[in-house]
C-alpha cells in the first residue's frame, strides 16, 4: 500500500489532492492541517468520511513527525499555506513563520 501525506489537506487545493489520491486503489492518505477556519473543519469531516486520516495541528507547532517517521510516507505533497491579506497585515510575523 502506498502512503501519502498532504500538508494543508483541508484547504481548497490540498483537499482535492487528498481526495484524488484516496480514490486510487491501494493508497493510504494522511492529512495535516491547522483547520482554523470553519470551512476547514467541514472539509476535515468530509475527508474522514472517505477514509482519509486527518490530524488537526499547526505545522510550526507540530513536533510529531521526525525524519524517521516522515520516511514512512512514499510521497509528501506540501499544500499548506496561510492565505489572505488580513492575517498577514494583522500579524505578519505569525504569517511568515507559518508559511516558511
Order of alpha helices (4+ residues) and beta strands (2+ residues): beta-alpha-beta-alpha-beta-alpha-beta-alpha-alpha
